[in-house]
Amino acid sequence: MAGRVFAFTLGFHENFAIRTLSSYSADAADSIVAFTYKPVSGAVKTAFHNLASIAARIGVGDHRLVGLDPGDGLAGMAASMLRHVGDYLKLGAYTRVVFDVTGGPKMLSLSAFIAAMLLSGIRSVEITVQSETAQEYFEKVAGAPFAMFRVSLGREKAAILRYVAEKPGSKPAAIAADMGLSPKTVYNKAGELRRLGLLYRRGRGGGLFPTSWGNLIAAYLELAEYFGGGQ
């Protein structure tokens, strides 16, 4: 049976995550990845240990704690989440992702929300949010509302963004030669990407670099192509 990836933002309490696993009847086909800030505090380690113990009792054997650097900002942390969850999806054993954005710092939860929105264009995604320590409310969002967040850059801009993300500092002439495009096309498309805030240039005549948001969208595009939804 195809499994699900449960992605949690984790703070000092694990009760909400246990309620989510219970409400979805999590089992051995599923996996858990919990995101928190690094360095990971002792309280978070304790919360994760408690979560992992309960998960093991109901048969969920794969559970990982991933520390993210808050200095990477919203986009940087969202990109890391996208890559970690994407690694699970590439195994081929999972068809759905459940993001619970209840726990942890607000910036971490917002990064998870951004990652979930992007991932929804590639795989089935649900987002849950609830009270962290008591069962006061539980909200689940899935399906149609995510469509407004789908990324559509067009084939050439998407290819140029991914190229620059993989080879930061590349100059338009070199990009044009490598990709078989005219220099004018690369200059124009790169200009559009810069206006979107996805690329920037260091000095006149300098190379192109991805912004943190550019890196995030490039990570999304790589996953979209892997799963047949690339542009």
Long-range contacts (C-beta under 8 A, 24 or more apart in sequence): 1-29, 2-29, 2-93, 2-94, 2-95, 2-96, 3-29, 3-30, 3-31, 3-93, 3-94, 3-95, 4-29, 4-30, 4-31, 4-94, 4-95, 4-96, 4-97, 4-98, 5-30, 5-31, 5-32, 5-33, 5-85, 5-88, 5-89, 5-94, 5-96, 5-97, 5-98, 6-30, 6-31, 6-32, 6-33, 6-98, 6-100, 7-32, 7-33, 7-34, 7-35, 7-81, 7-85, 7-97, 7-98, 7-99, 7-100, 7-112, 7-116, 8-32, 8-33, 8-34, 8-35, 8-51, 8-100, 8-102, 8-103, 9-34, 9-35, 9-36, 9-100, 9-101, 9-102, 9-103, 9-104, 9-105, 9-108, 9-109, 9-112, 10-34, 10-35, 10-36, 10-44, 10-47, 10-48, 10-51, 10-65, 10-103, 10-104, 11-36, 11-44, 11-47, 11-103, 11-104, 11-105, 11-132, 12-41, 12-43, 12-44, 12-47, 13-47, 13-103, 13-132, 13-133, 14-47, 14-48, 14-50, 14-51, 14-54, 14-103, 15-132, 15-133, 15-134, 16-100, 16-102, 16-103, 16-130, 16-131, 16-132, 16-133, 17-51, 17-100, 17-102, 17-103, 18-51, 18-54, 19-130, 19-135, 19-138, 20-98, 20-100, 20-128, 20-130, 21-54, 21-55, 21-58, 21-60, 23-138, 24-98, 26-55, 26-58, 26-59, 26-60, 27-58, 27-59, 27-60, 28-59, 28-60, 28-61, 29-93, 30-60, 30-94, 31-60, 31-62, 31-63, 31-64, 31-88, 31-94, 32-60, 32-62, 32-63, 32-64, 33-63, 33-64, 33-66, 33-84, 33-85, 33-88, 34-63, 34-64, 34-65, 34-66, 35-66, 35-68, 35-77, 35-81, 35-84, 35-104, 35-108, 35-112, 36-65, 36-66, 36-67, 36-68, 36-104, 36-108, 37-67, 37-68, 37-69, 37-70, 37-104, 37-105, 37-108, 38-67, 38-68, 38-69, 39-67, 40-65, 40-67, 68-108, 68-111, 70-105, 70-107, 70-108, 72-212, 73-212, 74-107, 74-110, 74-111, 74-114, 74-212, 75-111, 75-114, 75-211, 75-212, 75-213, 75-215, 75-216, 76-212, 76-215, 76-216, 77-107, 77-108, 77-111, 78-111, 78-112, 78-114, 78-115, 78-118, 78-216, 79-115, 79-212, 79-215, 79-216, 79-219, 81-111, 81-112, 81-115, 82-115, 82-118, 82-119, 82-216, 82-219, 82-220, 82-223, 83-219, 85-115, 85-119, 86-119, 86-219, 86-222, 86-223, 86-226, 89-122, 89-123, 89-223, 89-227, 90-226, 95-123, 95-124, 96-123, 96-124, 96-125, 96-126, 97-123, 97-124, 97-125, 97-126, 98-125, 98-126, 98-127, 98-128, 99-125, 99-126, 99-127, 99-128, 100-127, 100-128, 100-129, 100-130, 101-127, 101-128, 101-129, 102-128, 102-129, 102-130, 102-131, 102-132, 103-132, 114-216, 117-146, 117-149, 118-149, 118-151, 118-216, 118-217, 118-220, 119-220, 119-223, 120-146, 120-149, 120-150, 121-146, 121-149, 121-150, 121-151, 121-220, 121-224, 121-229, 122-220, 122-223, 122-224, 122-227, 122-229, 123-227, 151-217, 151-220, 151-221, 151-224, 151-231, 152-231, 153-193, 153-217, 153-221, 153-231, 154-231, 155-231, 156-181, 156-185, 156-189, 157-189, 157-192, 157-193, 158-221, 158-230, 158-231, 160-186, 160-189, 160-190, 160-193, 161-193, 161-198, 161-199, 161-210, 161-214, 161-217, 161-218, 161-221, 162-218, 162-221, 162-222, 164-190, 164-199, 164-208, 164-209, 164-210, 164-214, 164-218, 165-210, 165-214, 165-215, 165-218, 165-219, 166-218, 168-207, 168-208, 168-209, 168-210, 169-202, 169-207, 169-208, 169-209, 170-207, 170-208, 171-205, 171-206, 171-207, 171-208, 172-208, 175-208
